[in-house]
Amino acid sequence: MTNEKTSLWGGRFAGGPADALARLSVSVQFDWRLAPYDIAGSRAHARVLAAAGLLDPDELGQMLAALDDLEAACASGEFRPTIDDEDVHTALERGLLERLGALGGKLRAGRSRNDQVATDLRLYMRDHARGVAQAVVELADALTEQAANNVNTAAPGMTHVQHAQPVTFGHWLLAHVQPLLRDLDRLRDWDARTAISPLGSGALAGSSLPLDPAAVAKELGFTAPAPNSMDAVADRDFVAEFLFITSLIGVHLSRLGEEVVLWTSTEFGWVELDDAFATGSSIMPQKKNADIAELARGKSGRLIGGLVTVLTMLKGLPLTYDRDMQEDKEPVFDAIETLELLLPALAGMISTMTVRVDRLTAAAPVGFSLATEVADWLVRKGVPFRDAHEITGKLVALCSVRECELEDLTDDDLKTVSEHLDPSVRQILTVESALAARTTPGSTGPGPVAEQLAQVQHHLDTWRSWAVEKVVPR
């Protein structure tokens, strides 16, 4: 048992650090969340020290028991960092020394905070990436369920926020699922690259002690030890890449949020949000605001900011470890916490919203959205598309002057515009025929949308087991 202040450095210094330096250096207020992962690494390190003959069997048993007790004390809140603890590693060594006395000091052999923190952060991120993936799957499930209910619901597809061509609303909802599926793929690809263990790299040069980095890597759920000790402690590609993925998720959520804001507006009125997932106004009693969707837009900037912070921090660092890297953790923690808050709220909002099928269907043909059907009809009659486009444009111009729709034009009007037009063109001037004509894979017809729906559901099913995997074996 010891009451001395714990420090992981200082032997060559005549005195302690200035208060200003100590306050600037401290990181335990945010890196304490790495404690379970640091203890897991300590268990693995203790075993390789024993295998190297640096701990005898009795010492190993005492060490593992003390680590178990320390882990339980951390989980219960009985053991907490103090203002004198510089970081999570310092706090945990203090806890170990309190339990083991001088024996606890043996655990530091052959490792450095440089390889420790790189290992802890990889473990933490791999673990929490699966939580993010699970929440992404839940949002994709909510969108997919709404899409399944609207495979045949006609809607006005848009480009430039202008009515373009009819689509099914199910197809539109699934268009928001596809980028989420790519985000999930990116997370799994990232995880494969991040499953490399830095432990054994020491400060930068490895260790002269007969350690076994491969055994440590296996115990901690990594696929292999790092191939280069200098790169192992200097590498933060895995942080930057993860923050890129979370930023892109944020952008995808922002685009979905923007559309929900439009869909729920009085001008659109296509969707009604459940009261539990909307807010009101402190002055206007009639208001029902899509705050979750708006926060999805706003928080994307926060996620992008974290990525820019880390890239800027990394861009000029010489090898190997530099204290600048203390700035790598808070953006990661913030990105994970942001998505853990945002994704369930969005999933709840989407799963409980009511789609106004009547309004969508009524809006589908508005704005000459069937004009392309006329051009395609002319092409099937042998008219070059360039000419068909010109003819159809003249039809639209005539309708604009008359303030009528395409189907309101008379047979004489059709002939006046072009000799290629005849009354049979009216057969394709319906939303139903336009949608039914879309039969190619990936298009908006009910048939292809049903096929896409099945593929999406199968893809999501393959993700569920990965998202709940435990990264670090006990």
N, C-alpha and C positions, 0 to 999 in steps of 0.2 A: 504494500500500500504506500502511495506517495502523494503528498500535497504540493509538491513543487510544480511550478508553472512548466507546462510541456512546450517544447520547441523542437522543430525538426532540423534546425540549423543554428549556428551561432558559436561553435567552438573556437573559431579564430578571432571572434570579436571581443573587444575588451568590455563593451557595454551593450545594453539593449537598444532596440531601434527607437528613434524619436517617435513621439505620439502621432505626428502627422504622417510619418511613413507607416506606422502600424495601422492607422485608420484607413489609409489608402490601400494597403495590402490585403486587408481582411476580406475574405470571400465566404466565410462560413454561413453568413445570413442567407445566401442563395444556394451554395453547393451542398448544404446539409442533406438535401434530398438524395444525394448520391450515396448516403451512408449504407443502405442495404447492399449495394453493389460493391462498395469498397470492402465490406465485411466478407462478401462472397469471394472477392479476389484474395483477401487475406487468408481465408481457409485454404484455397488452392495453393497459395504461396507457402503456407506452413507445411503442407504435405510435400512439396518439392524440396523444401529445406530439410525435412526429415529424410527423404529419399537420398539426399546428398550427404547425409550423415551430420548435418549441422544442428539437428534437434534429435534427441533420443526419443524412443517411443513414449516414455512417461511425459517428457516435455511436450510432445505433440498432443498427447491426450489432454493435458492441462490447457494448452493453447486453444485447441478446438472447443473445449468446454467453455473457456472464458469468452471466446468469440460468439458462441451460441448465447451465453448469458448477456453479453453486450448487445447483441442483436435484439433480444427480447426486451431489454431495457430501453433501447432506442425506439422500438415499436410502441411500447406502452407510454413513452414520454418520461419514464423514470430517469433516463440519462439524456441530457441535452447539452449542446455546446454552450460555452460561456463566452464572456466578452474577451477573455484572454486567448481563446482558440482562434488561430489564424484561418484555418480552413477545416474541411471535413476530416482530412487525414490527421491533422494535429489533434482534433477533438477525440477521434477514435483511438489514437495511440494513448492519449491520456486515460481513456476508459479502460484500455487494456492494461496499462501500467497500474492502475488502481486495483485491478483484479489479480495481476500476476507479479507485480513488483519488477525486479530486474529481468526476469524471464521474458516479460512483454517486449523488452528492447531488442530481443533476438530476431523478432519478425522483420525488422527493417533491413536486415542483411540482404543484399542482392537486388534491391529494388529502390526506386526513386519516386518522388511525387510526380515526376514527368511521365513515367510509364504507368503509374497508378491512375492518375487522373484521365489519361487517354483511354485506359481500359474501363474505368468507371463510366465515363461518358458514353462510350460505345455500348456498354451493357444497358445503361439507362435508356438510351435512344432506341435500341433494338426492342426493348421491352415496351416502351411507350408508343413506338411506331405501330405496333400491333393494336394498341388501343385506338389510335387514330384510324387505322384501317377498319376496325370493327365499326366505328361511328360512321365512316364513309359508306360502308356496306348498308348500314341502317337507313341512311338518307337515300341511297340508291334503291333500296327495297321500297321505301315510301313512294318515290317517283315511279317505280315500276308498277306498283299496285294501282296507282292512279292511271297510269298508261293503259293497264289491262282493262280498266273500266271505260276507257275512251278510245278503243281501237277504231271505232266507226264514227267517232264524233268529228264532224267537219269543223275546220277552223281556218281563218284567213292567214296563211303563211306570209311572212314579211321579209323584205329586204329594205334597208335604209329606213326602217320603221314605217314603211308604206306597204299597203296591201299588194301582194305579188301573185301568188298562186294558192289555191286551196290545198290544205294539208289536213291530216287527221291530228287531233290534239294528242292522241297517244304517241304519234310519231314525234311531235314536238317535245313532249315530256321525256321520251327516250333519248332525244338529242342532248338532254342534260345529263343523262345517265352515262353516255359513252365517254365523256371526259373523265368522269369519276372512275370508270373502269381503267382508263389509262393511268390515272393517279395511283390506283391500287397496284397496277403492274410496276409503276415506277418505285413504289415503296418496297416491293419484293426484290426488284433488281438492286435497289440501294442496300437492302439488308444483306444480300449476298456479298457485296463489296465491303460492307462494314464488319462482316463476321471474321475479322482478323485480330488476333490478340497482340497488343503491345507489351504485355507483361514479360519480363526477361530482358527488355531493352535497356533497363536502368535509366540513367540520366540521358545517355545518348549512345554509349559504346558497348552495351551489353554488360556482362558480368564475368569476372574471372572465377567465380564460384561455380561448381559443377551442377548448375540448375537444369531444368527440363521444361523449356517454354512450350513444347508440344503437349506435355501432360497438363500444364496449366490451361492451355487453349482448349483442350478437350473437356476438361472439367467445367469450364465456364461457358460451354456451348458455342465456342468459336470453331471455325473449320480448320484453322491453321495459325501458327505463330507468324508474326511479321517477318518478312524476308530481309528487312534492312532496319537496324536498330535506330539509325538517325532519322529515317523517314517515319518510323513508328511513333516517335515522340513529337515530331514536327507536323505530321499530317493532320490537317483539319478539313480535308476534302469531304469527309463523310458528314461534317457539320454543314458545310456550304451546300452540298448536294441535298441534304435533308431539308434545309431551309428553302432551297429552290422548289422542292416538291410541295412543301407546305404553302409556299407563296402561290404556286400554281393552283393548288386546291382552293386557296383563298380567292384567286381570280375567278375560278369556276363557280364558287359559291356567290361571288359578287354578281356575276352575270345572271345566275338564277334569281338572286334577290332583286335585281333591277327589273326582271320580267314580272316577278310577282307584284312588285310595286305598280307596274303598268296594268297588269291583269286585274288588280283589285281597285283601280281608280274608277271614278264615276264615268269617265269617258269610255273605258273599256267594259268594266262590269262583267268580266268573264269568270271571275273566281270570287268566292266569299270565304273569308277566313273565319275559323272557329273563334269564338270569344276568348277561349283560353290562350290563344296564340296571337292576339292582337291587343292594342292598347287604345286608350281614349285621350281626349283633350281636357286640360284643366279649365278651359274657358268655353269650348264649343261642344255641347253635349251630344251632337249628332255624329262626331268624328269616330272613325274606326281605322286605326293606323297600322300599317304593316311594319312595325318596328323591327321585328326579327329580320325581315328582308333588308331593311335599311342598315341594320348593324352588320349584316353580311357584307354589304358594300363597304362600310366604313372600316371594318377590321381587316379587309384585304390590304389596305395601306400599311397597317401595323405589321402584317406578316412580311410584306415586301421590304419594309424598313429593316427588319431583322436580318434578312438576307444581305442587304446592302451594307449593313454594319459589319458583318463578318467578312465579306469579300474585301471591304476597304481595310479592315484590320489585317488581313492576311497578305495583301498584295505586295508589301515591301519587307517582309520578315526574312532575315537570314536564317539559315539552319544553325542550331536545331530548335530547342525550346526557347521561347522568349515570353516575358511576363505579359506581353500584349494578349497572349492567348487566354488570360483570365476572362477576357471579354467574349469568349465563344459560348459560354453557358447560358447566360441570361436570355439571349435571343431564342435559343433552343427551348428553354423552359417556358418562355412566354408563348412561343408558337404552339407548343403542345397544349398548354392551358387554354389558349384562345380557341383552338379547334375542339378541345374537349367540352367547352362551353357552347360553342356555336353550332356544331353539327347536330347534337340531339335536339336543339331548339328548332333548327330548320327541318329536321325529319318530322318532328311533331307538327309543325305548321303545314307541311306538305301532306302528311297522312290524314289530317283532319279537315283540310279545305274542301269546300263544295264547288264543283265545276258547274258553271251555268251553261248547260248544253244548249239551251234555247238561244241564248245570246251569241254563243260561238257559231252555231249553225246559221243564224240570221246574218252574221257578219261575214261569213265565208265568201259569198259571191260579190260583196260590195267592193267598189273601186276597180271594176273591170278585171277582176282576178282571173276571169276565164278567157282573157284575150289570147294567152299562149295556146289555149286549146284550139282556137280558130286558126292560128298560124300552123300548128301541127296538122290540123285537118287539111289545110291547103297543101302542105307538103305531101301528105298521103295521096293527094290528087295529082301529084307530079309537079307542083309549083316549086321552084327553087326557094329555099328558106329566106334568102335575101328579099325576094319579091313578096313572099308570104308575110314577112315582118312589116314591109311597107304597107301592104293592103290592110293588115290588121290595125296598124297605127292610124290609118285614115278612118277606119270604122270607129275607133275610140275617139278620134277628134270630132267626128260627126255626133257621137253620143254626148260628148262634152258640151257641144253647142246646143243640142236638143235637151240637155239635162235629163237623159234617159239611160237605161242600161242596154247592153248589147242585144238581149232577147226582145227588147221593145222595138227594134228596127223592123221596117216592113220589107217585103220581098223586093219592092222597087228600090228601096234604100240600098239593099245588098247589091243589086245589079248596077246601081249607079256608081258604087264604090269600085266594083270589079266584076268582070264577066266570069271570073272563077267562082264567085260566090252564088249559091243558090239556097233555096229553103231547107235543104237537107242538113245544112250546117247547124240548124237549131237542135239537132239530136245530141250534139256534144256541148251545148250551152247549159249544162247543169253541173252542179258541184258533184253530184253522185257519179255522173259519167266521167268527170275529170279524175276523181279518186280511183274509180274502178279501172281506169286505163293505166294506172301506175302499178305495173306488175313485176317490174325488174327488181332484183335484190337490192335492198337498201332504200327503196323509194317509199312514198307515203301512202300507197294503197293499203287497204285493210289486210290483204293477204301477206305482203312483205312485212307489214308492221307486226302481224301475229308471229311471223317467223323470227323477226328481230327480238320480240318479246321473249320467246322461248330461249333464244341464244343468250340473252342478257340474264335471264333467271338461272340458266345453267352456269354461266360465268360467275355469278354472285355466289352460287352454292359452293363452287370450288374455293372461294375465298374465306368461307366461314371458319374452316378448321385452322387455316394459317393465322387468322386474326386472333384466335384464342390460344395459340401456342405459348408455352412458357419458355422463355429464352434461357434463363440461368437455372440449371438443375440444382437441387438442394444438396 
